[in-house]
Amino acid sequence: MHQFAIQPLFGSQHWELAGYNIAFTNSALWMGIAALALWIFVFGGMKRQLVPGRWQMAVESFTGFVDDMLEANIGKAGRKYVPYVFSLFMFILFANLLGLVPLGVVGVHPFTFTSHFTVTGIFALISFSIVLIVGFAKHGLRFFSLFIPHGTPVLMMPLIFFVELASFMVRPFSLALRLFVAMMAGHLLLEVLSSFVIAGFNNGLLTSVIVVIPTFLLMIAICALEILVAGIQAYVFALLTSLYINDAENLH
């Protein structure tokens, strides 16, 4: 489980502020790398050429993708959320993909910070906070009507209200848990398979042929699947965020 351990860097083990440890960790480092890579990607695609190049087209395609997703789920009011959802989607996507870069061959181990529940939990809490702020700012106390579906019998209203409220309050937990589990499970599976490969090499030629080759081919397939999962999980997080914001905007 060493690949998931958060380690202080640059001699910052004893950095404290007001009694709290503020050490600069490998998680913070890779967050910075992901943010820098995303900034370079977006900045490089903001040339606004009449005939866009591949880089500009890539950025515009991602922006248009998020814009279309928000319009489909929220309507025209969803356009004002494009900057946030685009940033969220792209940051998670870059984080997931950077964790799959095979830098271990040069002695640098990439750190997938989305495999930590504390990180994905913060993402979820930010999205959930936006939902609450928008809901109460736009609808006031009428926002509570979200927890009583239209057509609910009067006698069932108290029970349905608490059931819907509990379901609503679990949303940030499930949103964070889904991304965390998906990213951690994939990396853990690759770690287990790689241990089989190493053990096979250490146990002679016959074991290498029987164990190592099939396991290594399976690892290649799983790596390809992990790239797909990295994109899907970023999309699912952004999609659910847009659906939750839709509830606050339109009170369905």
C-alpha positions as CSV (number, residue, x, y, z in Angstrom):
1,M,0.0,0.0,0.0
2,H,3.0,2.3,-0.2
3,Q,1.8,3.8,-3.4
4,F,-1.1,5.3,-1.5
5,A,0.9,6.7,1.4
6,I,1.1,10.5,1.8
7,Q,4.7,11.5,2.5
8,P,6.1,14.9,3.5
9,L,8.6,16.3,0.9
10,F,11.5,18.7,0.9
11,G,12.2,18.4,4.6
12,S,8.8,19.7,5.6
13,Q,8.0,17.0,8.2
14,H,8.0,19.4,11.1
15,W,6.3,22.4,9.4
16,E,3.5,23.6,11.7
17,L,1.1,26.6,11.8
18,A,-1.0,27.3,14.9
19,G,-0.4,23.7,16.1
20,Y,-1.4,22.1,12.7
21,N,1.0,20.2,10.5
22,I,1.2,21.9,7.1
23,A,3.9,19.7,5.5
24,F,4.1,19.8,1.7
25,T,3.3,16.3,0.7
26,N,3.5,14.2,-2.5
27,S,-0.3,14.6,-2.8
28,A,0.0,18.4,-2.8
29,L,2.9,18.1,-5.3
30,W,0.8,16.1,-7.8
31,M,-2.2,18.4,-7.3
32,G,0.1,21.2,-8.3
33,I,1.4,19.3,-11.3
34,A,-2.2,18.4,-12.4
35,A,-3.2,22.1,-12.0
36,L,-0.2,23.3,-14.0
37,A,-0.7,20.7,-16.7
38,L,-4.4,21.7,-17.0
39,W,-3.5,25.4,-17.1
40,I,-0.9,24.8,-19.9
41,F,-3.5,22.7,-21.8
42,V,-6.2,25.4,-21.6
43,F,-3.8,28.3,-22.2
44,G,-2.4,26.7,-25.2
45,G,-5.8,26.3,-26.7
46,M,-6.9,29.9,-26.3
47,K,-5.4,31.2,-29.5
48,R,-8.9,31.9,-31.0
49,Q,-7.7,31.3,-34.5
50,L,-10.3,31.4,-37.3
51,V,-9.1,28.0,-38.4
52,P,-8.3,26.2,-35.1
53,G,-5.4,23.9,-34.8
54,R,-5.5,20.6,-33.1
55,W,-4.7,22.0,-29.6
56,Q,-7.3,24.7,-29.8
57,M,-9.8,22.2,-31.2
58,A,-9.1,19.9,-28.3
59,V,-9.8,22.6,-25.7
60,E,-12.9,23.8,-27.5
61,S,-14.2,20.2,-27.8
62,F,-13.9,19.6,-24.1
63,T,-15.5,23.0,-23.4
64,G,-18.3,22.3,-25.8
65,F,-18.8,18.8,-24.3
66,V,-19.3,20.2,-20.8
67,D,-21.5,23.0,-22.1
68,D,-23.7,20.6,-23.9
69,M,-23.9,18.3,-20.9
70,L,-25.0,21.2,-18.6
71,E,-27.5,22.5,-21.2
72,A,-29.0,19.0,-21.5
73,N,-29.3,18.5,-17.8
74,I,-30.1,22.1,-16.5
75,G,-31.1,24.1,-19.5
76,K,-29.9,27.5,-20.6
77,A,-29.3,28.4,-16.9
78,G,-26.6,25.8,-16.8
79,R,-24.3,27.9,-18.9
80,K,-23.1,29.9,-15.9
81,Y,-21.8,26.7,-14.3
82,V,-19.6,25.8,-17.2
83,P,-16.4,27.3,-15.7
84,Y,-16.8,25.3,-12.5
85,V,-17.9,22.0,-14.0
86,F,-15.3,22.2,-16.8
87,S,-12.5,22.9,-14.2
88,L,-13.8,20.0,-12.0
89,F,-14.1,17.6,-14.9
90,M,-10.7,18.4,-16.4
91,F,-8.8,18.5,-13.1
92,I,-10.1,15.1,-12.1
93,L,-9.3,13.8,-15.6
94,F,-5.8,15.1,-15.5
95,A,-5.3,13.7,-12.0
96,N,-6.5,10.3,-13.0
97,L,-4.4,10.1,-16.2
98,L,-1.2,11.5,-14.5
99,G,-1.4,8.7,-12.0
100,L,-1.2,6.2,-14.9
101,V,2.0,7.7,-16.5
102,P,4.7,5.0,-16.2
103,L,7.3,7.3,-14.6
104,G,8.4,4.4,-12.3
105,V,10.8,3.3,-15.0
106,V,12.9,6.5,-14.3
107,G,12.5,6.2,-10.6
108,V,9.6,8.7,-10.1
109,H,6.4,7.2,-8.7
110,P,3.3,9.2,-9.8
111,F,0.8,9.8,-7.0
112,T,-3.0,9.5,-7.8
113,F,-4.4,11.8,-5.3
114,T,-8.0,11.0,-6.4
115,S,-7.4,7.6,-4.8
116,H,-7.8,9.3,-1.4
117,F,-11.2,9.9,0.0
118,T,-10.2,13.1,1.7
119,V,-9.5,14.6,-1.8
120,T,-12.6,13.3,-3.5
121,G,-14.6,14.3,-0.4
122,I,-13.5,17.9,-0.8
123,F,-14.6,17.9,-4.5
124,A,-17.9,16.5,-3.5
125,L,-18.4,19.0,-0.6
126,I,-17.7,21.9,-2.9
127,S,-20.3,20.6,-5.4
128,F,-22.8,20.0,-2.6
129,S,-22.2,23.4,-1.2
130,I,-23.0,25.0,-4.5
131,V,-26.2,23.0,-4.7
132,L,-27.3,24.3,-1.2
133,I,-26.3,27.9,-1.9
134,V,-28.1,28.0,-5.3
135,G,-31.1,26.2,-3.9
136,F,-31.7,28.4,-0.9
137,A,-30.6,31.6,-2.7
138,K,-33.0,31.0,-5.6
139,H,-36.0,29.4,-3.9
140,G,-35.6,30.2,-0.2
141,L,-37.5,27.7,2.1
142,R,-39.4,26.4,-0.9
143,F,-36.2,24.5,-1.6
144,F,-37.4,21.9,1.0
145,S,-40.2,21.0,-1.5
146,L,-37.5,19.1,-3.3
147,F,-37.9,16.4,-0.6
148,I,-41.6,15.9,-1.2
149,P,-42.2,14.6,-4.8
150,H,-45.3,16.0,-6.6
151,G,-48.4,13.9,-5.9
152,T,-47.3,12.5,-2.6
153,P,-50.3,11.6,-0.3
154,V,-50.6,13.9,2.7
155,L,-50.3,11.1,5.2
156,M,-47.1,9.9,3.5
157,M,-45.4,13.4,3.4
158,P,-43.5,13.2,6.7
159,L,-42.1,9.8,6.0
160,I,-41.2,10.6,2.3
161,F,-39.7,14.0,3.4
162,F,-37.2,12.3,5.8
163,V,-36.4,9.5,3.3
164,E,-35.7,12.0,0.5
165,L,-33.7,14.2,2.9
166,A,-31.5,11.3,4.0
167,S,-31.0,10.4,0.3
168,F,-30.1,14.0,-0.4
169,M,-27.6,14.2,2.4
170,V,-25.8,11.0,1.4
171,R,-25.1,12.4,-2.1
172,P,-21.7,14.0,-1.3
173,F,-20.6,10.8,0.4
174,S,-21.6,8.6,-2.5
175,L,-20.2,11.0,-5.0
176,A,-16.8,11.0,-3.3
177,L,-16.8,7.3,-2.6
178,R,-17.4,6.3,-6.3
179,L,-14.3,8.1,-7.6
180,F,-12.1,7.1,-4.7
181,V,-13.0,3.4,-4.9
182,A,-12.6,3.2,-8.7
183,M,-9.2,4.8,-8.8
184,M,-7.8,3.0,-5.7
185,A,-9.1,-0.4,-6.9
186,G,-7.5,-0.2,-10.3
187,H,-4.1,0.8,-8.9
188,L,-4.3,-1.9,-6.3
189,L,-5.1,-4.5,-8.9
190,L,-2.1,-3.5,-11.0
191,E,0.1,-3.6,-7.9
192,V,-1.0,-7.2,-7.1
193,L,-0.5,-8.4,-10.6
194,S,2.9,-6.8,-10.8
195,S,3.9,-8.7,-7.7
196,F,2.9,-11.9,-9.5
197,V,5.2,-10.9,-12.4
198,I,8.2,-10.2,-10.1
199,A,7.6,-13.4,-8.1
200,G,7.4,-15.4,-11.4
201,F,10.7,-14.0,-12.6
202,N,12.3,-15.1,-9.4
203,N,11.1,-18.7,-9.7
204,G,12.7,-19.9,-12.9
205,L,12.0,-20.0,-16.6
206,L,9.0,-22.4,-16.4
207,T,7.2,-20.2,-14.0
208,S,8.0,-17.2,-16.1
209,V,6.3,-18.7,-19.1
210,I,3.3,-20.0,-17.2
211,V,2.7,-17.1,-14.9
212,V,4.6,-14.0,-16.0
213,I,3.6,-13.7,-19.7
214,P,-0.2,-14.2,-19.2
215,T,-0.1,-11.9,-16.1
216,F,1.9,-9.2,-18.0
217,L,-0.6,-9.3,-20.9
218,L,-3.4,-9.0,-18.5
219,M,-1.7,-5.9,-16.9
220,I,-1.5,-4.3,-20.3
221,A,-5.2,-4.9,-20.9
222,I,-6.0,-3.5,-17.4
223,C,-3.9,-0.4,-18.0
224,A,-5.9,0.3,-21.2
225,L,-9.1,-0.2,-19.1
226,E,-7.8,2.1,-16.4
227,I,-7.3,4.9,-19.0
228,L,-11.0,4.4,-20.0
229,V,-12.0,4.4,-16.3
230,A,-10.0,7.6,-15.7
231,G,-12.2,9.4,-18.3
232,I,-15.4,7.7,-17.3
233,Q,-15.0,8.6,-13.6
234,A,-14.2,12.2,-14.4
235,Y,-17.3,12.3,-16.6
236,V,-19.6,10.6,-14.0
237,F,-18.4,13.1,-11.3
238,A,-19.2,16.1,-13.6
239,L,-22.5,14.6,-14.8
240,L,-23.8,13.9,-11.2
241,T,-22.7,17.4,-10.2
242,S,-24.7,18.9,-13.1
243,L,-27.7,16.7,-12.1
244,Y,-27.5,17.8,-8.5
245,I,-27.3,21.5,-9.6
246,N,-30.3,20.9,-11.8
247,D,-32.3,20.0,-8.7
248,A,-31.3,23.3,-7.1
249,E,-32.1,25.3,-10.2
250,N,-35.3,23.7,-11.2
251,L,-36.7,21.9,-8.1
252,H,-37.7,18.7,-9.9
